[in-house]
Amino acid sequence: MRVGLPGAETLRGGSFKALAVTLLLSGFMFQLLRTVGLRAFSMASETYTSGTHSAAFVTCPNDTVAKELARGIVERKLAACVNVVPAITSIYEWQGKMAEDSEVLLMIKTRSSKVPALAEYVRSNHPYEVAEVISLPIDQGNPPYLKWIGDVVPEH
């Protein structure tokens, strides 16, 4: 019994081409699987404790106020990132009456320990009588991104 690759005399026409394509694709697949595997290992090796970080939400009356607050929040290291989401519609009750307003939403990523200082900053710099500042703990996410939040926002 002969083991190994068949000789050129054994391969005829399409068989040789099929073998060449198979070997070529195997090389590409190896590199692709190696890259994906290394990335998956890197993500799995990062550790994150659920609730360490939070996503906070603040509504603003317009783009100017939203961007001023967002810049101040990031400059003061109260958050790593603030997304300014334009053109939301808020429907709510205020002083016993129904209201509907166009607003801008800030989506803020920070450490959970920074939420009280973040809320104080917003209350002190927001034009609304009662500024919305709510937060939700981040249970899980992309480990390198969560690590980046922790690197940018100091613990104390």
C-alpha positions in Angstrom: 0.0 0.0 0.0 1.3 3.4 -1.0 0.8 6.4 1.3 1.2 10.0 0.3 0.3 12.3 -2.6 -0.4 10.6 -5.8 2.2 11.0 -8.6 1.7 13.3 -11.5 1.2 10.2 -13.8 -1.8 9.2 -11.6 -3.4 12.6 -11.7 -5.1 13.4 -15.0 -6.6 16.8 -16.0 -9.1 17.9 -13.4 -7.7 15.8 -10.6 -4.4 17.7 -10.6 -6.2 21.0 -10.7 -8.5 20.0 -7.8 -5.5 19.0 -5.7 -3.7 22.3 -6.4 -6.9 24.3 -5.5 -7.4 22.2 -2.3 -3.8 22.9 -1.2 -4.0 26.6 -2.0 -7.4 27.0 -0.1 -6.0 25.0 2.8 -3.2 27.5 3.2 -5.6 30.5 3.1 -8.0 28.8 5.5 -5.2 28.0 8.0 -4.3 31.7 8.1 -7.9 32.8 8.5 -8.6 30.3 11.3 -5.4 31.2 13.0 -6.3 34.9 13.0 -9.9 34.3 14.2 -8.7 31.9 16.9 -6.1 34.4 18.2 -8.7 37.2 18.3 -11.2 34.9 20.1 -8.5 33.9 22.6 -7.6 37.6 23.2 -11.2 38.5 23.8 -11.8 35.5 26.1 -8.6 36.2 28.2 -9.8 39.7 29.1 -11.7 39.7 32.4 -14.6 42.0 33.3 -16.8 42.1 36.3 -20.5 42.7 35.5 -21.6 46.2 36.6 -18.1 47.7 36.8 -19.1 50.1 34.0 -22.5 51.8 33.2 -24.2 53.4 30.3 -25.9 56.6 31.3 -28.5 58.6 29.3 -29.1 62.3 29.4 -31.6 64.2 27.2 -30.8 67.8 26.0 -32.9 70.5 24.4 -30.6 70.9 21.4 -27.4 70.0 19.7 -25.4 72.9 21.2 -26.2 72.0 24.8 -25.6 68.3 24.0 -22.1 68.8 22.6 -21.1 71.3 25.4 -22.2 68.7 28.0 -20.5 65.8 26.1 -17.2 67.7 25.8 -17.2 68.7 29.5 -18.0 65.1 30.6 -15.1 63.6 28.6 -12.7 66.4 29.4 -13.3 65.9 33.2 -12.8 62.1 32.8 -16.4 61.5 33.9 -16.8 59.2 30.9 -14.7 57.6 28.2 -17.1 58.3 25.4 -20.4 60.2 24.8 -22.5 59.6 21.8 -24.7 62.5 20.7 -27.9 61.0 19.2 -29.8 63.7 17.3 -33.5 64.1 16.7 -35.3 62.0 19.3 -38.9 62.7 20.3 -39.8 62.6 23.9 -43.4 62.3 25.1 -43.9 62.8 28.8 -46.0 64.4 31.5 -44.7 67.6 33.0 -46.6 69.6 35.6 -49.8 67.7 35.1 -49.8 68.2 31.3 -48.8 66.0 28.3 -45.8 67.3 26.5 -43.9 66.3 23.3 -40.5 67.7 22.4 -37.7 67.1 20.0 -34.5 66.5 22.0 -30.9 65.2 21.6 -29.8 62.1 23.6 -26.4 61.6 25.2 -25.4 58.0 25.5 -22.5 58.0 28.0 -20.1 55.1 28.8 -18.4 55.4 32.2 -17.4 53.6 35.3 -20.4 52.9 37.6 -18.4 54.6 40.4 -18.5 57.8 38.4 -22.3 58.0 37.9 -22.9 60.2 41.0 -20.2 62.8 39.9 -21.6 62.6 36.4 -25.1 63.3 37.6 -23.9 66.2 39.7 -22.0 67.7 36.7 -25.1 67.4 34.5 -27.4 68.9 37.1 -25.0 71.9 37.5 -24.6 72.5 33.8 -28.0 71.6 32.2 -30.6 74.1 31.4 -33.6 71.9 32.4 -35.2 72.4 35.8 -35.1 68.6 36.2 -32.4 67.0 34.0 -32.7 63.4 33.1 -29.7 61.4 34.2 -30.3 57.7 34.4 -27.8 54.8 34.2 -27.8 51.1 33.6 -25.0 48.8 34.6 -23.2 47.1 31.7 -23.4 43.4 32.2 -21.1 42.3 29.3 -19.6 43.6 26.1 -16.5 43.6 23.9 -13.7 43.0 26.5 -11.1 45.3 24.8 -13.8 48.1 24.7 -14.7 47.6 28.4 -11.0 47.7 29.3 -10.6 50.9 27.3 -13.4 52.6 29.3 -11.5 51.5 32.5 -8.2 52.8 31.2 -9.6 56.2 30.2 -11.9 56.9 33.3 -9.9 56.8 36.6 -11.4 54.8 39.4 -11.5 57.7 41.9 
